[in-house]
Structure formats: C-alpha cells, structure tokens
Amino acid sequence: KLTYELMKKESVGEAEIRARYEEDKASKYAYEAEITAVTAELEASSPLCEEEAVRMLREIGEKLGQNPSLEECKQAYPEVVFTELTMNSLDTREGKSGAYVSRWETALTLQPGQISDVYESAGGYAVMYCTARTDHAYADYEEQKGVIEAEIKTQRVKQKILQKAQGLEASYRQENLDQAALEVLQEQ
C-alpha cells in the first residue's frame, strides 16, 4: 500500500514511456500471431446430447463462413454464445482459470476464412471462424502504455526505498561505531 501511495506521486513523461516501449519491444511486446475470430460456444448445461451439439456447431461454422452478422447468428441460435475475440500470444484472452487454452490452440491453426473443427471449450463445445490473422507483429503501444508507466514508477519507487534503507543502514552503523568508540574511551 505504501508503494502504491508513493507511485501516485511519481510522474513519467510520454517520451520516457515511448523510449522504454521501443527498448523492450523485441523482448516483451513481440508476438507470434494475432487472430481475430468469432466463436460459437454451446455450454455444457445445454440439453443437447454431444452428437446434436457437434452437428449444430458444424452447421453454425458453415453459416459463419458466409459472413452473417453476429446479431443474425444470435437470433438463429439463441442457446449459443457468440463472441468476437482478438487474441495474440501475449494475451490469449483465457483468463486466470486457463479454461480457454484449447480456444487459443485452435485459433493458432486457422487462417482468415477458415472454420475450425468442433472443440471442447470450458466444459462445453465450440467452433471458431477466423476473420483476420497477423503473424510476427508487436503489441500496440497505446495498449501497453499504462503498464509501462506503472513499471517505470514501480522501479523508481523501489530504487528510492532501497537508497533510503541503505542510507539508514549506514547511519545506524556510524551511530554504533560512535557508541563503541565512546565505550572504549570510557573503559580506558
């Protein structure tokens, strides 16, 4: 909490943030692939048996390949959850549970216009239609800017705390040396 309060008092300029992004771009902000896709998920609680669910999702996959609007899909299949996602290897949109690892792995296999096979997803079944893909690119500066600013502030605050602690330690040692010298002098 104290670190957070100290960070609020720090200011970082746009030029410094941009410089840090450029410095770390290749090591921290490069990604293997970015994929935009529409997923159609049928939750495990659906009354459909596995065979019916797979058949329905295959049908939906074919429909997605014809580029209908998401609203049309939602109206035609109200029991299915349709989501448009943009994922990349730095942010797979899987959340903390890791339940959507198969979604990312499926997305990686697709090229624009391709429809995945039906796959298991978070206890249910899903199909994915890839609308866009970019290989070997960098995370957007604007999306990373806040994280970079926080990293710079954190580093500054930690450095100030460390310097202060070292100064206090040196002062404490000097006080102890002075006290020891005084005791030696008194003993003589």
Secondary structure by P-SEA (a helix, b strand, c coil): caaaaaaaaccccaaaaaaaaaaaccccccccbbbbbbbbbbcccccccaaaaaaaaaaaaaaaaacccaaaaaaacccbbbbbbbbccccccccccccaaaaaaaaaaccccccccccccccccbbbbbcccccccccccccaaaaaaaaaaaaaaaaaaaaaaaaaaaaaaaaaaaaaaaaaaaac
